Amino acid sequence: MLMALAFLPVHLVPAGFEIINVGTSGQLEALFQYFQREWLPAATIPLWNVHGVSVRTNNHLE
């Protein structure tokens, strides 16, 4: 589910994260905490977000 956040518009990523984060526990909770700390600051979202990008892989021939 975390990977699906890359396809949301940038302004909806934090809300999408909160929706999929509801009820997490254990190791999954640790993963979500890491993701929130490292990848959700507003400055980093545009680095990995592919919403509206025509080529979404590192191989444009795919």
C-alpha positions in Angstrom: 0.0 0.0 0.0 2.8 2.4 0.7 4.0 2.2 -2.9 0.6 3.3 -4.1 1.2 6.7 -2.5 3.5 7.5 -5.4 0.6 7.6 -7.8 -1.5 10.2 -5.7 -1.2 13.9 -6.4 1.5 15.4 -4.2 -1.0 17.3 -2.0 -3.0 14.2 -1.3 0.0 12.0 -0.2 -0.1 12.9 3.5 -3.9 12.2 3.7 -3.4 9.0 1.8 -0.7 7.9 4.2 -2.9 8.6 7.2 -5.7 6.5 5.7 -3.6 3.5 5.2 -1.8 3.9 8.5 -5.0 3.4 10.6 -4.8 0.3 12.7 -1.2 -0.6 12.0 0.8 -2.4 14.7 4.0 -4.3 15.3 6.6 -4.4 12.5 4.2 -2.7 10.1 3.9 0.2 12.5 7.7 0.5 12.6 7.7 0.6 8.8 5.1 3.3 8.7 7.0 5.4 11.3 10.2 5.1 9.3 8.3 6.1 6.1 6.7 9.0 7.8 10.1 10.2 9.2 12.2 9.7 6.0 9.9 10.1 3.0 6.9 12.2 4.1 8.5 15.6 4.7 7.0 18.0 2.1 10.4 18.5 0.5 10.9 14.8 -0.3 7.5 13.9 -1.7 8.2 15.4 -5.2 11.4 13.3 -5.4 9.5 10.0 -5.5 6.0 10.9 -6.6 5.1 9.9 -10.2 1.6 11.4 -10.4 1.2 12.8 -13.9 4.6 11.6 -15.1 4.3 9.8 -18.5 7.4 7.6 -18.0 7.1 5.9 -14.6 9.9 3.4 -14.7 13.7 3.6 -15.2 13.3 1.8 -18.5 11.2 3.9 -20.9 10.9 1.0 -23.3 8.7 -1.0 -20.9 
